C-alpha cells in the first residue's frame, strides 16, 4: 500500500501509483470526501460524467427543489445585506 508523509506545511506527495490509478497529472485537483472511518480521495475532472456519485454520502436526506430555491434566496439576501453594510 502506498504511503505518504505529511509535511509541516500540511502537504503530501501523492505516490506515483496513486496518481496513475486516479489518472492525475500536475495541476489536477482532488477532493477529500469524508466516509465512515476516514476519507476517500476523488479526482476532480472537467468531464461531467466524473461527477457521478461525488456527493453521495454527504447528506442524510436529499434536498428538494424547494429546499434549494430557499437556500439560494437566503444566500442572495445575505450577500445583498452584506454589500449594503
N, C-alpha and C positions, 0 to 999 in steps of 0.2 A: 504494500500500500504506500503510495507517495506521501511524503511528509514535508511540511514547510515550517520554518521558524518565524515567529512574529518579531519584527524589529522594534526598537524603542519608539519609532515613529508610527507604529501600528500598521506597518506594511509587511506583505508576504510576497515571496516569489512563487508563483504557481508552477509546479513541476511540469516539465515538457509533456509527460504522458497525459496529464490532466488537460493541458491546453489543447493537445491534439485530439483527445476524446471529445472535448467540447467544441472543437473547430474554432478556437480562438487565435487571434493574431494581435500584434501590438496595437494598442489603441482601442480594442474592443472593450465593451463594458460587461460586467457581470452583476447579478442581483443575488443577495443572500436572503433566502426565503426561510422563515422560521418554521420548523417542523418539530414534532414531538421528539425531544431528546437532542435537539441541535438545530443545524441549518443545512439547507441544500443550496448549492451554487448553481445558478441558472444563467447561461449565456444569453445576453440581450442582442438579438439580431434585428435588422430592419425589416425582415420579411414578416408580414402579418401572421403567417401560419406558425411562426415561432412563439407567438403569444399564447397559443393554446395551453390551458392549464396553469399559466403563470400566476394567476391569482387564487387558485384553488387552495383551500385550507386556511385562508387568511381571515375569513369571516365565518361566523357560525350560522348566519341567516342571510340569504341573498337579498340584495336591495331591490325594491320595486322601482318602477319608473317615477312614481310619485315621490318616493324617498330621494331619488337622485335629483329631481326637479327642486325639491325643498332644500337640499344641501347646496345646490348651485345658487339658488336665490339667496340663501342665508350668507354664503360666502361673498356674493356680489354686493350685498347690503353692507357687510362688514368692511369690505375694501372701499366702498363709497364713503362710509363714515370715517375711516382712517385717512383718506385723502383730504377730507374737509378739515380734519383736525390739524 
